[in-house]
Amino acid sequence: MSEPFKNPLVSTDLSKGSVLLEVDAAVYPLEALYGASYVFIDRAFVFLEKPNEQRYRVTISPKKPGADEAALQALVGEFSNELLSCAWRAQITQANRAVIEAVTLRAVAGAMGPPSLSELANFDFTDAPLEDPLGIAMSWEEKYKKKDKKPDAPVAAAPEKTAAPEKT
């Protein structure tokens, strides 16, 4: 059997059946700690503390008593992986907040159904149009309109027909 990994930020207490993990607050946001802790609430008790501004302290105790050191090390390893996953999801969410809000707003607006006639009558159509810095919001007609043909050289005018004299 392999030897459990050694990490100065992880310590096990077999007498209490728990494992303690020190987490850097600058790397992992509190929301990520909450997310990872939530995943573990069905199988472990998770206690969160903040002993100072730079660190969080996470104490994990399995709900089933009698865990050995290998089981505690495996539990803290799984928690660490989940914490990393939650931190990454939080970073992606923060970076894409505007897109998520826009999509959600459109979905909610679409679920409300079309506007009524009174809502359309009160709508202010003088607002600025949608900003389109990339030039991709273009109607089909604009994109595929026929281009004006300009002749290369002037075309000579056809001779005018004169009316024939009337016979009397």
C-alpha positions as CSV (number, residue, x, y, z in Angstrom):
1,M,0.0,0.0,0.0
2,S,1.3,3.5,-0.9
3,E,2.3,5.9,1.8
4,P,-0.2,8.8,2.3
5,F,0.9,12.1,0.9
6,K,2.5,14.6,3.2
7,N,1.3,18.2,3.1
8,P,2.0,20.9,5.8
9,L,-1.5,22.3,5.2
10,V,-3.2,19.0,6.0
11,S,-3.3,17.3,9.4
12,T,-5.2,14.3,10.6
13,D,-6.5,13.7,14.1
14,L,-7.3,10.0,14.5
15,S,-8.5,10.5,18.1
16,K,-11.3,12.8,16.8
17,G,-11.6,11.1,13.5
18,S,-11.2,14.3,11.5
19,V,-8.9,16.0,9.1
20,L,-7.9,19.6,9.1
21,L,-7.1,21.6,5.9
22,E,-5.7,25.1,5.7
23,V,-6.8,27.0,2.6
24,D,-5.4,30.2,1.1
25,A,-8.1,32.8,1.0
26,A,-6.5,34.6,-1.9
27,V,-6.7,31.5,-4.1
28,Y,-10.1,30.1,-3.1
29,P,-13.1,32.4,-2.6
30,L,-15.5,31.8,0.2
31,E,-18.2,30.8,-2.4
32,A,-15.9,28.0,-3.6
33,L,-15.6,26.7,0.0
34,Y,-19.3,26.8,0.4
35,G,-19.8,24.9,-2.8
36,A,-17.3,22.2,-2.0
37,S,-18.7,21.9,1.6
38,Y,-22.2,21.5,0.2
39,V,-21.1,18.5,-1.9
40,F,-19.8,16.7,1.2
41,I,-22.7,17.3,3.6
42,D,-24.2,13.9,2.9
43,R,-21.1,12.0,4.1
44,A,-19.2,14.3,6.4
45,F,-19.5,17.2,8.8
46,V,-17.6,20.2,7.5
47,F,-16.6,23.1,9.7
48,L,-15.3,26.4,8.2
49,E,-13.3,28.9,10.2
50,K,-11.2,31.9,9.3
51,P,-8.3,32.2,11.8
52,N,-6.8,35.2,9.9
53,E,-7.3,37.2,6.8
54,Q,-5.0,35.0,4.6
55,R,-6.4,31.6,5.5
56,Y,-9.5,29.5,6.0
57,R,-9.5,26.4,8.1
58,V,-11.7,23.5,7.1
59,T,-12.3,20.6,9.5
60,I,-13.8,17.5,7.9
61,S,-15.2,14.6,10.0
62,P,-16.8,11.6,8.3
63,K,-20.3,10.8,9.5
64,K,-19.4,7.2,9.9
65,P,-17.1,6.8,12.8
66,G,-13.9,4.7,12.8
67,A,-12.1,6.2,9.8
68,D,-8.4,5.4,9.5
69,E,-5.7,7.7,8.3
70,A,-6.0,6.5,4.7
71,A,-9.7,7.1,4.6
72,L,-9.2,10.6,6.1
73,Q,-6.5,11.4,3.5
74,A,-8.8,10.2,0.7
75,L,-11.6,12.4,2.1
76,V,-9.4,15.5,2.2
77,G,-8.1,14.7,-1.3
78,E,-11.7,14.5,-2.7
79,F,-12.6,17.7,-0.9
80,S,-9.5,19.5,-2.3
81,N,-10.5,18.4,-5.9
82,E,-14.1,19.6,-5.3
83,L,-12.8,22.9,-3.9
84,L,-10.6,23.4,-7.0
85,S,-13.6,22.6,-9.3
86,C,-15.9,25.1,-7.4
87,A,-13.2,27.8,-7.6
88,W,-12.9,27.3,-11.3
89,R,-16.7,27.5,-11.8
90,A,-16.8,30.7,-9.7
91,Q,-14.1,32.2,-11.9
92,I,-15.9,31.3,-15.1
93,T,-19.2,32.6,-13.7
94,Q,-17.6,35.9,-12.7
95,A,-15.9,36.3,-16.1
96,N,-19.2,35.7,-18.0
97,R,-21.6,37.5,-15.7
98,A,-22.8,39.9,-18.3
99,V,-23.6,37.1,-20.8
100,I,-25.3,35.0,-18.2
101,E,-27.5,38.0,-17.1
102,A,-28.4,38.8,-20.7
103,V,-29.4,35.2,-21.6
104,T,-31.4,34.9,-18.4
105,L,-33.1,38.2,-19.0
106,R,-34.1,37.2,-22.5
107,A,-35.3,33.8,-21.3
108,V,-37.5,35.4,-18.6
109,A,-38.8,38.0,-21.1
110,G,-39.6,35.3,-23.6
111,A,-41.4,33.3,-21.0
112,M,-43.7,36.3,-20.2
113,G,-45.1,36.1,-23.8
114,P,-45.5,38.8,-26.3
115,P,-46.2,42.4,-25.1
116,S,-49.8,43.6,-25.0
117,L,-51.1,46.5,-27.2
118,S,-51.1,48.8,-24.2
119,E,-47.4,47.9,-23.4
120,L,-46.5,48.6,-27.0
121,A,-48.3,51.9,-27.0
122,N,-46.3,53.0,-23.9
123,F,-43.0,51.7,-25.2
124,D,-40.3,54.3,-25.9
125,F,-38.9,53.5,-29.4
126,T,-36.5,56.4,-29.3
127,D,-33.9,54.4,-27.4
128,A,-30.5,54.0,-29.0
129,P,-30.2,50.8,-31.1
130,L,-28.2,47.8,-30.1
131,E,-24.5,48.4,-30.0
132,D,-22.7,46.3,-32.6
133,P,-19.0,46.9,-32.5
134,L,-18.2,43.8,-34.5
135,G,-20.8,44.6,-37.2
136,I,-22.6,41.2,-37.0
137,A,-26.1,42.3,-36.2
138,M,-27.1,43.0,-39.8
139,S,-30.4,42.2,-41.5
140,W,-30.4,39.8,-44.4
141,E,-31.4,42.6,-46.8
142,E,-28.5,44.8,-45.7
143,K,-26.0,42.0,-46.0
144,Y,-27.1,40.8,-49.5
145,K,-28.5,43.9,-51.1
146,K,-27.8,44.3,-54.8
147,K,-25.0,46.6,-55.6
148,D,-25.6,49.5,-58.0
149,K,-24.0,48.7,-61.4
150,K,-22.1,51.6,-62.8
151,P,-21.3,51.4,-66.5
152,D,-17.6,51.6,-67.5
153,A,-18.1,53.9,-70.5
154,P,-21.0,56.1,-71.4
155,V,-23.4,54.5,-73.8
156,A,-24.3,56.4,-77.0
157,A,-28.0,57.5,-77.1
158,A,-30.1,55.8,-79.6
159,P,-31.2,58.0,-82.5
160,E,-34.6,59.6,-82.1
161,K,-37.3,58.5,-84.4
162,T,-39.0,61.2,-86.3
163,A,-42.6,61.0,-87.1
164,A,-43.4,60.3,-90.7
165,P,-45.4,63.1,-92.5
166,E,-49.1,62.5,-92.6
167,K,-50.8,61.7,-95.8
168,T,-53.8,63.7,-96.7
